[in-house]
């Protein structure tokens, strides 16, 4: 009888350790997902508010460098939005969905997040459903983003030499006019 009690205790300890080992990573993953979505939505909100500094801070550093640095990037964004506004277009809405699976890519972690951006014009509303490529270099504390559009889709191999090919990025789609 004593042997059965010891065996039962051993099995229970093993079961508890297994549950802890399995669920602790899931809890931290959920927290990272919440942090990631929060940062992605903050960037979407910054776009709507005209907070160009936040946009630049969360843009993948290689893109910022290609644009000539943060100040030049901000100037380019401002100029583009002024031209857009002059033609009667403005941002109506920007939202992000739930992050997808995380992929290790060299020293970075990558993830796709669906996004929906709506523009309004005098005669219509243009809705674009696409993805953000989220990238972290510090294990998920701070995230950078790259809007996956026709221009950036083909540049993924140059921007991310260690890109994990298991992360399949859908080809960009055309916006819809409503």
N, C-alpha and C positions, 0 to 999 in steps of 0.2 A: 504494500500500500504506500509506504514511504517513497518507494521508487516512482510510482505513478504521480505522486504529488510533485516530486522533483522534476520529472519529465514534463508535466503540465506547466510548471513554473518556467522551465526553460523554453518551452514552446511559446508561452505567453510573452516572455521577454523578447524572443526573436520576432514575434508578430508586432509588438509595439515598436521595436527598433526599425523594422521594415516600414511600418506606416509612417513613422517620423522621417525616415530617409526619403520616402516617396513624396510626402506632402510638403515638406519644408521648401524644396525647390519650386513646387507649384505656387506656394504662397508668395515667394519672392518674384516669380515670373508674373503673377497677377499684379503685384505692386509696380513692377517695371512697365507693364502694359498700361496701367493707370497713369503713371508719370509720363509715358510716351504720348498717350492720347491727349493729356492735359497740355503738354508742350506744343503738340501739333495744332491743337485748337487755338492756343495762344498766338501762334504764328498766323493762322487764318484770321483771327480777330485783328491782329496787327495790320494785315492787308486791308481790311475794311476801314480801320481807323486812320490809316496813313502813317502808321508807326514804322517808318522805314528802317530805323536803327535795329528794332527787334527782328525784322525780316532779314537784315544783313547778318546779325549775330547768329541766327539759326540757319543760314545758308551754308551749304557744304563749303569748307575753306578753299578748296581748289577752284570752285566757281567764283568765289569772291576775289581770289588772286587773278583769275583770268579776266575779270572785269576791271582790274586795276586797283583793287583794294576797296575797303569799306566805303570811304567817302565817294569814290567814283561810282561805286555800285549804287549808293543812295541817290546820287545825282541822276544816274541813268534811269532808275525806277521812277523818280519824280518826273523826269522829262517824258517818259513813256505814258505815265498816268495823266499828265497834263494834256498830251496829244489825244489820248483816249477820251478824256472829259470834253475836250474841244469838239470832238466828233459826236458828242451826245451820249457816250457810254459811261457807265459807272458800275461799281461793284454793288450788287444787291444782297448777296449772301455768300458765305463761305463756311462749309462745315466739313468735319472729318469723321470717318467711321471708325470701326474697331480695328486695331492693329492686327496684322496677320502673324504668321510664325516668325520667330527670330532665327537668323542664320549667322553663324560665325564666318567672318571673311577676313583672314589674316588677323590683325590686331583690332579689327572693328566688328561690330554687330550690326546687321542690316535687317530691315523689316519693311514691308509694304503697308501703307495705310490708304484706304480709299478716301478720296476727297470729292466734294461737289462744290463748284464755284458757279454762281449765277451772275450774269451781267444784265443790266437793263439799258435799253436804248429808248428813244422816243416812240418807236413802233413795235418793239418786240422785247423778248427776254431770251437770252442765250444761256444755256446750261451746259456745263462741261463736267462730265464725270471722268475722273482720272485717278492716278495714284501719286502718292508721295513716297519716295524712297527715304526712309529714316535711317540715319547712321549715327552710331555712338562710338566714341573712342575711349570712354571711361566706364564701361560696364552698365550704362543706362541712366547715369545721373543727368547728362546733358545730351540732347539730340540735335543733330543737323538734319536739314531736309533738302531734297532735290525733287522738284516737280517733274514727273515723267511726262514729257510731251514729245512731239516729233523731233525737236531739236536736241533734246537730252537723251532720248532713247538710244540713239546710235552711238552716243559718246560714253556709255556705261563702261565698256572695256578700257578706254583710256583713263577715265576718271578713277576707276576702281580696279587696279591690276589684280587684286586678290579676290575679286567678286566671286561669291559662291554660286556656282551654276545651278544649284538646287533651288535657288530663289528664282522662280520664273516670273518675269515681269510681262504682263499682258501688253500687247502693242496698243499704243494710244488710239482712241476713237475720236470721231468728229463730234463737235458740240452739236446740240440740238437747239433748234429755234422754236420758241413757244409763243 
